[in-house]
């Protein structure tokens, strides 16, 4: 593994990252948007180094979390983070293809499923020759339909599926959700600052939800007018931001 180091996540939580497996603002925003409340059973699909499950558990230690990842190096990294944070009873990593989870995780048993998927369609954009980054950025290992299908199978009726994506894929994500009985219910756009177009959206779908009645939340601004983090971003980053 390349340049392995520990990154603080706040409140004593730490995560192992490398050049190939790390996290971004998008990951933190999705973890916050999807944060499960109470005693919930949750899954993070394509967990990478395990950032979203760790942030969930940082906020709510009562969760039971399963994380699915197809790349073995990322799984080893996430397992090291589980060990150093003593989360063996709360978080389990499954080295598996999310398209084939029968017998790996119980179907219809989970309250929340999240996924920070590849942003680019297969064959679009400049292809990264390093396979680990290719899988992370392009739909080489799974499509939006694969992800929504997996989430739908895992969720119980009324369960939440939360995803982030680039705005140009909004129609694709909603179409894929509805294909698998995940009704889009909450949408939030993310902008760098006031004068920029949205760079990201956060979307929640409900398993078996009634059609329509999409709640569009106020836009989340990453920066304030002076180029610093906005008050809401500082609140989301919380203790993590104070250590950087």
N, C-alpha and C positions, 0 to 999 in steps of 0.2 A: 504494500500500500504506500501511497505517496504522501509525504508531509502530514503524517498523522498528528493531530493535536486536539486537546480538550478545549471546548468553547463553553463559557458559562451561559446558562439560560435564565438565571435569576432564581432567588429563593433556594439556593444551594444545589439546584439542578445543573448537571453538566452533560455535554454531549461530545462524543468523538466525531471529528470531521476530517476529511482529506480534500485534496484538490478536486477529485472526481465526485465525492459525496459530501455535500454541504447543504446549507439552506439559504433562503433568500427572504426578503420582505414578504413576498407572496405567500410563502409557507407560514409565516407568523400570522398574516392576516386571515388565512384559511383556518388555522388552528383557533383563532379568536372567534371567527364567524360561526364555526361549527361546535364550539365548546359545549360538551355535554354537562347537564346539571343532574345532581343526585346520583343514585346508584344505577348506572347505566352500563350496558354491554355495547362496546364500540369496535369498529374496524377501520383501519387506515389502509387503503389500497395503494400499492406502489410507494411504500413508506420511505424508501431510500435509507438514510442513516437514522431514521426514527424520530425526526424532529416533532412532528404533529402529536404522536402519542405521548412524548415526554412533556410537551407544553400542556396537553390535556391534563395529564397527571399532576403537573406542577400546580394547576388551578383546582383540581378535584381529585384527591387521592382515593376516592370511593369507587373509581371506575374499574371495570375489567376490560382491558384493551387487547385486541389481536391486531397484528400488523403483517401485511403480506408484501413480499418483495421477491422479484425474480432473479436478482443479481446476488450471487453468493458473497461477494466482497462487501456489499452494502449490509447484508444480513449479519455478517461477522462484526461489522462496525457497530450496528444497532445492539447486538448482543453484549458487546463490551460496555456500551452506555447503560444497558439494563443492569449489568453487574455492578458498575461503579456507583449507580444511584440506588442500589438494593431494591429493584422493582420486579424481582423474579415472580412475586405473587400477583402482580397487577398487569404485567405486560408480557405477551408472548409473540415472538417473531416466527412467521411461517415462510420458509424459503420455497415459494411456489408460484405458479402462473395463475394470475387472478381469473383467467378464463376457465380454469379447471379446479374449482374448489370443493367439488362434491367429495365428502368424506374427510375433508381437511377442516372445514368450519361448518357448524350447523346452519342450515338454511332456515330463513324465517325467524331467526332468534335474536337479531340485533336491533338496538334502538337508534344508533347513529352510524353511518358510514361516510367517510370523507375520502377524497382523492384530489391530489394536485397532479393533473395528468400532463402528458406531453402537449406542448402548445402548438406544434406544427404538424400538419398532415404529412403522412408518409409521401416522400418524393417532392416535398416543397422546400424551398430555401436551400441554403448551402448545407450539404451533408457533412456532419462532423465525422472525421475518420476514426476517432476514438469511440469504440462501440459503447462504452459506459455512458458517455455524454450523448451519443446518438439515441440510445434508448430513452434517456431522460427528456430529450427535447423533441423528438419526432415519434410519430405513432408507428414505430417499428415492431414493438412487441404486442401492442394492443391499441384498439381504436376506441373512440367515445362510446360506440355501441357495446363493445366488450366490457368497458368499465360500468356503464349504466346497467347492463345485464347482470353483471356480478353483484352490484349494489342491490338491485331489485331482489335477487335470490336470497341475499343475506338478511335483508331488512324484514322486520315484522310489519304488519299492517299499521300504517300511521307513522312508521319510522322515518327518520330524516336522512337524506343523502345530500352532502354538501361538496361543492366543487368550485374551483377557480379556473378561469380561462381568459384568453384574450378576447376583447369585444367583438372582433370579426368572426369569432366562432359561436356567438350567442345563439343564433338560430340553429346551428348544428347541435349544440348541447341540449337545447329545449326539445328538439326533434328526437334526439336519442333518449332523453328522459321519458318522454311520452310513449315511445315505442315499448318501454319496459314498465309501464304503469307507475312512473315517478312523476307526479304532477308538480311543475315549477310553482313555488309558493312565495319565495322571498328572493328579491334581486337587489344587489347593491353594487354600484359602479365605484371604481377607485381611480382617482386622478392624482397625478404628481402635484399639480397646483391648479389654481383657478383658470389660467389661460391655456391649459393643455387639454387635449381630448382624453377621455378615459383610456387607461392603459391595461385595465384588468376589470373583471367582474367576479363577484361572489354570488353563487346561486344555490338555493336550497330547494330540493324537491321532496314531496311527501309520498311514501308508498301508498298507493290506492287512494290518493287525495282527489277531491272533487275538481273537475275542470274549471279553469278560470280563477278569478280572485287572487291574482298575483300582486303581492305587496312590494312596491318599489321604495326602498329606503333612501334617505338622503345620501348624496355622494360622500364618500370618504376621501378627504384630501390628505395626502402624505405630508405636504409642506404648508406652512403658513405664508403670508405675504412677504415675509423677510427671508425666505429660503431655509428656515429652520423647520424642525418637525412640528407639525400641527399639534394642538393640545390633545386631540383624540389619538394621534399616533403615539405621543408620549405615554398616554394612558395604556394603550395596547402593549407597547414595549415594556412599560412598567420597570420592574427591577432589572430586567435584562439590559435596558438602555443605560442604566447607571454604571454598568460595568464595562462600557465601551467608550 
